[in-house]
Amino acid sequence: MGFSTMILGFFFIFFDFNFGKINILPDLIGYIFIYFAAAKVISKMGNRYFAIFKKTCLLLIFLNALDMFIKYSSFLDGVINNPETIQGRVFVVLFTITYLSMMVYMFFHLTKGIEMAAEELDNKSLAEKARKVFRLFSIYTMSIAAVNLIAIIVFKQPFPTISIDGLSAFLLIIAVMAALIYVFVQVCSLLNRAEIAFSEAKKTIEF
């Protein structure tokens, strides 16, 4: 159906592994996976929410491509996005708000599409799961937005840094990683359940 492919895409989006300035799991690749997965879902399920979800993925591909171009540009990186300058902070704040808002908008239409399709199948548990995961994802994303904006506006840093060490730092990192993994697992659970439910429904109709 395409939902299982989205899991791979979200893995790229949730997790970052960096070697210096190079992210070996770029969000751009994740959104490309999700975009083509969305196209596959749309080809099998006529749902207006999935159509908007696909279009939003395309916009996020563009935003991520722009972000990568700036970061790896020798004449733009550290200039247009420099948090030490007023114009740099304005750019980073606007970009962060736009990007994270688009993420929530995209995820809303994904979960709403799953919810609507589940209700058509009278699968109330899947519909409720979609609503719960959207709320969880929204809280997670808004938390990221708040932390990033505080780092940019108050501390003039492009991303949050930890100024504590020892046991406190270790526990904080563990807590953040646990929250990240929990949200990711819930997203994967929803997509996996959607893949199974809608694939079985399609087989029943074809039979």
Secondary structure, 3 states (H helix, E strand, C coil): CCHHHHHHHHHHHHCCCEECCEECCCHHHHHHHHHHHHHHHHHHCCCHHHHHHHHHHHHHHHHHHHHHHHHCCCCCCCCCCCCCCHHHHHHHHHHHHHHHHHHHHHHHHHHHHHHHHHHHCCCHHHHHHHHHHHHHHHHHHHHHHHHHHHHHHCCCCCCCCCCCCHHHHHHHHHHHHHHHHHHHHHHHHHHHHHHHHHHHHHHHHHC
